[in-house]
Amino acid sequence: MNKKVIVITGGSRGIGAATAQIAAARGYAVCISYLHNKAAADDIVGAIGNASGDAIAVQADVAQEADVVRLFETVDRTFGAVTALVNNAGILERHMRVDEMDAGRLNRILAANVTGSFLCAREAVRRMSTRHGGAGGAIVNLSSVAARLGAPGEYVDYAASKGAIDALTTGLSKEVAAEGIRVNAVRPGVIYTDIHASGGEPGRVDRVKDAVPMKRGGDAIEVANAILWLLSDEASYTTGALIDVAGGR
């Protein structure tokens, strides 16, 4: 069994995929979850395998409790207990104002982005915590600078969901700090990933990049490097931190 075992939700594309490949290169056995795109997930697993790493992909909707339980039980059987979790899975929907949103949209956003992160954190803590007989571990949640900026006129609901992730990070970090678990968050800014197409504007990064002090969008690898630092022993005295990877925005 590998000593270091990581679960990365939404790991078939973008930041999740970059995180998976770096983690594998650093000796983690990797499990990525995906919602629909099995081909993309299989490509990431194949690339890790070709580089002599260990990886599996598991279909799971993190908003569904039974799927989350099955995801972690699959990792238990395949690699052993998880030692690192990256709560990366998240969605946004088309740009609109709050006065145009319906409850269905709000519930979808909150279920995927908030409930999913809570459920995955719960399963990770049950395995990592010394209170439960675990050996410790680390959790990194994916928030967003939208939690600070609010995303007016675009997706205030997404921004609110990421505000909840900040609160989860702060509260859980204090709850499990004495149980061998560190909990931190990375808050990306505008990053070149295909999530922007979900908002109806695939070219959004290029439209808004001049509002970023560094005058460019970020790459997924730049976010992934911050995630891996927070998971590493180099960050051994860091918990409850919210690290912006946003070009100064």
N, C-alpha and C positions, 0 to 999 in steps of 0.2 A: 504494500500500500504506500502511496505517496504521503509524505508528511503534510504538504501544503495542498489544500483542496479549495478551489474557488468556484462559486456560483455567480454567474453574470446574467442577470435577466435582460431580455431584449438584446441578446448578444450576436445577432445575425448581421447587423449593419452598424454603420456609423461609429459612435463612441464605444458602444458595447463590443463591436468586432475588433476595434483597435486595442481595447483593453484585454480582450481574450488572447490576442496574439502576443502582446507584450508579457502578459502573465505566464503564458506557456513557456516563453523564452527564459523566464526567470524561475522556472522549475515548478510551477503550479500544475496540478492536474485540473483541467478546466471543464466545467459544465456550463454551456450556454442554453438559455431558454429562448424560444421563439414562439410567436403567435401564429403566423400564417406562412411565412416564407421558408419552407423546409429546404429548398434548393440553396438559398443563401447561407443558411445555417450549416448545411452539409459542406459547402465550400470552405467555410471557416474551419470546421473540424478537419477537413482534408488538408488544408494548408498547415495546420498545427501538426497533424500526423506526418506530413512530408518533412517537417522540420524536427522530427523525432520527439514530438511532444505527445501528451495524452489528453484527449478531449472527446466529449460527447455532446450531442444536442438533444434537448428534450422539448417537445411541444407542450406549452403550458400557457394558459391565460392567467396572469397573476391576479386578476380581479376575482378569480374563482378559488375559493378556499381549498376545494378538493384537488385542483390542479397544482396548487402550491405544495400541498402535503405530498402529492405524488412526485413532484419535482425533487424535493429533498430526500424522499425515500429512495428514489432512483440513484441519487448521488451516494447515499449511504451504502447501497449494495455494490456500486461500481467502484468507488474510490475510498469510501470511508467517510467519516464525519467532516463536514465543511469547516474550514478554518478561516475563510474569507468570503464575504458577500458584497457584491456590487449591485445595488438597487438602481438599475439603469432603465428598465422598461418604463415607457411613458408615451402618452399620446397628446396630440393637440388636434383641434378641428379648425374649420375654415374661419378666417378673420371675420369677426362681427362685433358689434357693440353689445353691452350687457342687456340693453333694452330689446334686443332681438333674440336672446338666448331662451331656450326652453329647458324644462327639467330633465328631459331625456339626455340632452347634450351634457348638462352639468353632472348628472349621475355617471355618465360614461367616463368623463374626465376624472372625476374624483375616485371612481372605482379603480381605474387603471393606475393612476398616478399616486394616490394616497393609500387606499385600502391594500393595493398590491404590495406596496413598500412595507406597510405594517405587517402583513401576513408573512412576507419573506423574512423580515427582521425577527418575527416571533419564532419561526422555525430555526433560524440561525442561532438565536440566543439559546434555545432549548438544547442545541448541540454544543455550543461553544462555552457556555457559562460554567464556571467552577461550581456554582450552586447546583447545577444539574449533572455534575461529574465530568464536565468538559475540560479542555486544556486551554481555553481562551481563544481569542481570534480578533478579527477586525471587520467592521462594516463601513462601507462608503456609500452614501446616498447621493443620487444625482438630483441636485436642485437646479436653479437657474437664476441668473441675475434678474430675470423677470419678477422674481419674488420681491426684489427691491424696487424695480422700475414700474411694475404694475401692468405693462403691456396694454395701455389704453387704446381703444379703437381696434384692437387686434384679437387678443385672447386674455382678458382679465381672469377668466376661469382657470386657464392654465397657470397664470401667475399666482393665483390664490392657491392652487394645488401645490405649487412649489414653496409657497409660504408655509404650508402645512408640513412639507418635508423638512424645512429648516427647524420647525418646532419639534418634530419627531427626532431629529438629530440631537438637538439640545437636551431634550428630556431623556431620551434613551441613553445618551452618553453618560449622564449622571446616574441613571438607574443601574447600569451594569459596570460602571467604572471599577468597582471593587471586586468584580467577578471575572477579571481577565479579558474584558472585551472593550476595545476602543471603537467609537462611533463618530465618524466625521462626514462632511459633505463637501462636494465640489459644485460650484455654481458657474456653469459655462455661460459665456456670452453668445454672440452670433458665431456659429460654427458651421463650416461647410459639411452638412449632412442632409439626407433627403427628408428629414422631418418637416422641412419648410414646405415641401410639396403638399403635405397634409393640411397645411394652413392655406393652401390655394396659391402660393407664391414660391415656386421653386427657386427663383432668383433673388429671394429676399436678402441674403447676406450681402450681395453686391449693391443692393439698393441702400442699405442702412450702414454700410461699413464706414462711411465718412463721418458718422456720428461717434465712432469709436476712436479714442485718443490715439491708438496705434495705427489707425486708418486702414485696417484690414480685418477680414474675418479670420477666425481661428481654424485650425485643422483638428480632426478627431484625435490624432496622435498626441497633440499638446494637452488635451484634456486627460487622455489615458495615462500620460506620464505623471500627472498630478494624482490621479487615482492610485496608481501603483506606489507612489511615494507614501501616501497616507496608509496604505496597507502594509508597508514595509517596516522593519525594525528601526529604520532611520527616523520614523515618526513615533517612536515608542512612548514619548511623553506628550503626545498630541491626541486629545479627544475633545469632542464638542466643537471642533473648529469648522468654520464655513469658509472655504477657500475659493475666491473668485478667479476664474480663468477666463478673462473677458476683455483683455486688451486695454485695461484701465477704465472701462466703462462703469 
